[in-house]
Amino acid sequence: MTLKLRFAPTSPYVRKAMVLAHETGQIEDLELVPTDVWSAGTDIQADNPLGKVPALVTPDGTLCDSPLVCEYLDSRHGGRRLIPESGPARWRVLRIAALADGVLDAAVGTVIETLRRPPEKVWQGNVERQAGKIAAALDALEAEAAAFEEPFDLGQITVACALGYLDFRLAELDWRSGRPTLAAWYETAAKRPSMTATEPRA
Ligand SMILES: N[C@@H](CCC(=O)N[C@@H](CS)C(=O)NCC(=O)O)C(=O)O
């Protein structure tokens, strides 16, 4: 069964769903519907009233929010779950995924503040506040990264997509500096076929 995915090639949230689909052998099940959420004529709200990508159209309803989209995709393949079903492993994966989603929210918020607003309307205090969140969360992930191991679960997928987004849009934050464990882990993670196939394209 083909599932329609509202897709944007630079969205790190969409990338999470795509990476999970690659890792679980479902990429051929996705019909990508290119969507520019910022264009005045966008019809994204037909699938997601929040006007955001990703949204996944399924027989069980249209799902928005990337954690939910990923959970759905993870429920429909026969391999090892990338979100463990129960126990401490589940909470570890979801905890790391939520932290990395927070990095993404702060990073995307910064990009909107700095690239989409007229320069005279940029609120520098907000840019600095978001940079502080990103730095603190990455420090926490630096401490977690030594324990990252196979499978490439939703926590690691989200961290990898967040770091890839920082390289793509906020390279000036120099996230690798002072975080050698995370940097070394990402060096390998970024070479996975699921990651190279989904690199953001401007
Ligand atoms: N929490 C959402 C965030 C999705 C999101 O913000 N997507 C961006 C693209 S990177 C978007 O569609 N933004 C449009 C808007 O905010 O109006 C998720 O995890 O899917």
PDBQT file of the ligand as one rigid body, heavy atoms in Angstrom, charges set to zero:
ROOT
HETATM    1  N1  LIG A 301       6.682  19.426  15.266  1.00  0.00    +0.000 N 
HETATM    2  C1  LIG A 301       6.572  19.331  13.826  1.00  0.00    +0.000 C 
HETATM    3  C2  LIG A 301       7.314  20.478  13.166  1.00  0.00    +0.000 C 
HETATM    4  C3  LIG A 301       7.157  20.489  11.642  1.00  0.00    +0.000 C 
HETATM    5  C4  LIG A 301       7.634  21.801  11.027  1.00  0.00    +0.000 C 
HETATM    6  O1  LIG A 301       7.789  22.834  11.704  1.00  0.00    +0.000 OA
HETATM    7  N2  LIG A 301       7.895  21.746   9.723  1.00  0.00    +0.000 N 
HETATM    8  C5  LIG A 301       8.305  22.942   9.025  1.00  0.00    +0.000 C 
HETATM    9  C6  LIG A 301       9.212  22.605   7.865  1.00  0.00    +0.000 C 
HETATM   10  S1  LIG A 301      10.848  22.292   8.412  1.00  0.00    +0.000 SA
HETATM   11  C7  LIG A 301       7.085  23.627   8.463  1.00  0.00    +0.000 C 
HETATM   12  O2  LIG A 301       6.317  22.989   7.774  1.00  0.00    +0.000 OA
HETATM   13  N3  LIG A 301       6.891  24.924   8.773  1.00  0.00    +0.000 N 
HETATM   14  C8  LIG A 301       5.817  25.695   8.269  1.00  0.00    +0.000 C 
HETATM   15  C9  LIG A 301       5.246  26.640   9.288  1.00  0.00    +0.000 C 
HETATM   16  O3  LIG A 301       5.741  26.658  10.435  1.00  0.00    +0.000 OA
HETATM   17  O4  LIG A 301       4.287  27.330   8.962  1.00  0.00    +0.000 OA
HETATM   18  C10 LIG A 301       7.091  17.982  13.372  1.00  0.00    +0.000 C 
HETATM   19  O5  LIG A 301       7.866  17.350  14.117  1.00  0.00    +0.000 OA
HETATM   20  O6  LIG A 301       6.688  17.501  12.297  1.00  0.00    +0.000 OA
ENDROOT
TORSDOF 0
